[in-house]
Amino acid sequence: MDGDRRLCAVCGTPARSYRFRLHPPDSPLFERCVSLAWCPGCRICSSAVVRVPRTHSLVDALGSLPPEERARLHRSETKLMDHLER
């Protein structure tokens, strides 16, 4: 770690991360979220399903995209990482 930033154990590049919700607010699965972390240098990626309380707001980096584009990016970790790195 470098202060509050995580560094890739392989190449030392600062790692990136993103969490997002898969289900709408009225769903009982709303608190289940995807947590994605990756190294933009060597492209090592890790993902997990995590619990994020309903009361916690997540930054929606894809909020300005049309629903079809958001769904396309959520289906591919590689495409999602590429989009978030731009």
C-alpha positions in Angstrom: 0.0 0.0 0.0 1.0 3.6 -0.7 -0.9 5.6 1.9 -4.5 4.8 1.0 -3.6 3.5 -2.4 -3.0 -0.2 -3.1 -0.1 -1.1 -5.3 0.0 -4.2 -7.6 2.1 -6.9 -5.9 3.5 -7.9 -9.3 4.5 -4.6 -11.0 4.0 -1.9 -8.3 1.5 0.1 -10.4 -1.3 1.7 -8.4 -4.4 -0.6 -8.5 -7.9 0.6 -9.6 -11.2 -0.6 -8.1 -14.9 -0.2 -8.7 -18.0 -1.4 -7.0 -21.4 -1.5 -8.6 -24.9 -2.8 -7.9 -26.5 -5.4 -10.1 -30.1 -5.2 -8.8 -32.7 -2.4 -8.6 -33.4 -0.8 -5.2 -36.7 -2.7 -4.7 -34.9 -6.1 -5.1 -34.1 -8.2 -2.0 -30.7 -8.7 -3.6 -30.0 -4.9 -3.8 -27.2 -5.2 -1.2 -25.3 -7.7 -3.3 -22.7 -5.8 -5.3 -19.8 -6.6 -7.6 -16.4 -5.5 -6.4 -13.7 -5.3 -9.1 -10.0 -4.5 -8.5 -7.3 -4.6 -11.2 -3.8 -3.4 -12.2 -3.8 -1.3 -15.3 -0.2 -2.1 -15.8 -0.2 -5.9 -15.9 -4.0 -6.4 -16.2 -4.3 -8.8 -13.2 -7.9 -8.7 -12.1 -9.9 -9.8 -9.1 -13.6 -9.7 -8.6 -16.0 -10.7 -5.8 -19.6 -10.4 -4.8 -19.8 -8.2 -1.7 -22.5 -6.8 0.6 -22.9 -3.1 0.5 -25.7 -1.8 2.8 -28.7 -0.1 1.3 -27.8 3.1 3.1 -24.4 3.3 1.4 -24.3 5.2 -1.9 -22.0 4.0 -4.6 -20.4 6.2 -7.2 -21.9 5.2 -10.5 -19.1 5.7 -13.1 -21.5 4.5 -15.8 -24.4 6.7 -14.8 -24.4 8.8 -18.0 -24.5 5.7 -20.3 -27.6 4.3 -21.9 -28.9 1.1 -20.2 -27.9 -1.1 -23.1 -24.3 0.1 -22.9 -24.2 -0.3 -19.1 -25.4 -3.9 -19.5 -22.8 -4.6 -22.2 -20.0 -3.3 -20.0 -21.3 -5.3 -16.9 -21.1 -8.5 -18.9 -17.4 -8.2 -19.6 -14.8 -7.3 -16.9 -12.3 -6.6 -19.7 -14.6 -4.1 -21.4 -15.6 -2.5 -18.1 -11.9 -2.0 -17.0 -11.1 -0.6 -20.5 -14.0 1.9 -20.2 -13.1 2.9 -16.6 -9.5 3.5 -17.5 -10.4 6.1 -20.2 
